[in-house]
Amino acid sequence: MPYDPAWPATFAKWGTCLRVALGDAAARIDHIGSTSVPGLAAKPVIDIQISVASLEATDAFLRPLTEMGLVYRADNPERTKRYFREPPGQRRTHVHVRQLGSFSQQFPLLFRDYLRCHTAARTSTRQPRSTAQPNSATTVPATSKQKMPSCGTSSDALTPGPNTPAGLPVPVTPDQAFRSQSEPRSLSNLTVLNAIPVWTGECGTLSG
């Protein structure tokens, strides 16, 4: 379907709720996938990436996410992440928990920012989608579009909730990551980690 300008705000609502639930367990929370690229036609599915220090320390994120109603897909075959789906009855949402600094965590951020900065690449990516038939498996019924998390603000400033650890930073826009105070500052614009080329945040510039 054509790009929907409401997608960033939809992510921002989720990001606010996830930050309150996870606190510093999440180094950053990002909008990834096709719906994170302005102007790109996409399936109406919000993809969210939560970056954590370790996938093995599941206590830090598994219980908070399931208590939000997210459904843990333990049988997901991709072992570089832990995968969750939306609460039953809500619009389709994919939550990917990945290890901070790993290739699988950096790649979707790099790809997203590349498409945001390169119109030609965005156009070539959009073309096949615009002529494709709607996929009934991902079409969101009109009645489910109104069912969104309601535990915080979706404005440009993230207001800490009652469960947010003291000192958690608040500045957030729907287009940015919900970053934890414990995230290394070198990650603020995606610098090189583990010699993997990553996006620096400036159009036309790669480092690594």
N, C-alpha and C positions, 0 to 999 in steps of 0.2 A: 504494500500500500504506500501511498505518498508519505513523505516525511510529515510527522505531526509535531508542531511546536510545543505541544503539551508534554512530550516525553521527558525533557529535562526536569520539569517540575514533578513528574511522577517519580522519577529517580530520587529527587531531593526529599520527597516524603519518606521514601524507604530509607534513604541514607540517614535521616534524622533519627528514625526509630532504631535502626541498626546501631548507630553510635551510642544511643542511650543504653541499649541492651548489652553491648559488647565493651564499652569503655575502652581502656587502653589495650585490651586483648587484640583489637584490630589496629594495625599500624596505619592503614588507610582503607578507605571504602570508595570505589570508583564506579562510574557508569561506563560500561564497555559495550562492545557489540554494535550492530548496525544502528540501533536507535540512539546511540551516543554521538552520531555524526550528523550535524545539521545539514539538511538538504538531501540526505540519502534516503531513498525509498527502502522500506524494511518491513519485516513481519512485526506486528505490534507486540513484541516481547521485550520486556526490560531485562537486560543482563547486568548483574551487579557483581563486581569482584571485591572480595574482602581479603586483604593481605595480612597474614599472621606470621609470627616468628617461627612457628613449627606446626606442621600438620599432625604430628604425633601427640601433641598436648591437646587432645580433643576436648578436655574439660573446659578449656578456656572459651570455646565457641559453640560446642554442640548443644549444651543445655540452654544457653541464652537464646540460640536461634530456634530451637524446637519449642521453647516456651513462648516465642512470638507466634507460633502456629506454623512456622515453616516445616516442610516435610523433608526429612533427611533421606537421600537416596543412597543407602549404603552399598547397593549393588552396582553403582556407577562404575564402568570399567576403566575410566581414566583415573589412574592412581596419582596423578600430579595435582589433584585437587580433591576437595570434599564438596559434594554437590547437594543443593537444596532446591526445592520447588515451593511455589506459593502455597499459602493455606488453602484448604479446599473451598471452592466457590469463589475465589478471588481471581483477578485477571492474571494471565500467565506471566510468571516472573521466574528468572533463573538466577540463583545465587551460587557463585563459585568461590570457594575458599581456597586460596593458594598461598604457598610459602613466599614470604617477602624476599626479593632478590633472585628468585629462581627464573629460569628462562620462561616457563609457562606463565609466570606472573607478569613479567615484563613485556612479553610479546603482544598481548591484546592492547596494552597501553600504547606501545610503539605503533601498532597498526592503526589504532583509532586516531592518534595524533597525526600520522602521515596522511590519512584520508581527509582529516579536517583541513590540512594545509595545502593539499594538492587537488585542485578542482578536476583536472583531467582524470586522475585516478578515481576520484569519487564518481565521475560521470560514467566511466567504463564499468565500475562496480554496480552502479544503479541500473544500467540498461537492461540486463537480463531479468532483474527483479520486476521492473515496471511492466514487462510483457507476460510475466508468469501468471498462471491462474491462482486465485486465492487458495490457500491451504486450509482446509476445514479444521485440521488439528490445531492450528494456531489462531484461528479467527476468534476474537473475543466477543461473546454475546453482549448486546447493549446493556443488559441488566447487570452484568458483572463489572462494568467499567467504573461504577460508582464505589465499589468496595475497595477502599484504600486504607492503609494504616493511618491512624489518627492519634499520634502520641507526641506531636511536636509541631514546629513551624516549618513551612516550606519556603520561607523568605530567604534573603541573602545571608542572614545571620543565623547560625545554629545556636539555639538557646539550650544550655545544658539542662537535662532533665534531672529528677530527684536521684536517679541512680548513677549519674555521670560522675566519675572520679574528680576530686578537686583539682583545679589547675588545667582541665581539659580545654584546649583552644576552641574558640567559637567561630572564627570567620570562615564562612563557607558560601559558595554560590552553587546553584544547580549544576553548573558546568565543571565544577572542581571536585577533587577528592575530599572526602571527609577524613582528614589526617589526624593521627594521634600525636600527642605531645612527644611520645617516645620515638617517633619516626626520625631517623637521621636526616638532618637538614639537606644533605646532598641529594636526597630523593625528591626534594620539592619540585624540581623540574625534570626529573628522570635522567640522572646522570649515569655514567657507566658503572655497572655492577658485574663482577666476575668476567670482565673482558667481553661482555655481550654488547653489541652496538644498540644503544637505546636513544630515544628521542630526547633532545635537550629542551624542548619547549619552544624553539624558534623555527619557523617554517624554513625548509630547505637546509637544515643543519642536522647532521648526525654526528655523534661522537663514538669513538671506539674503533 
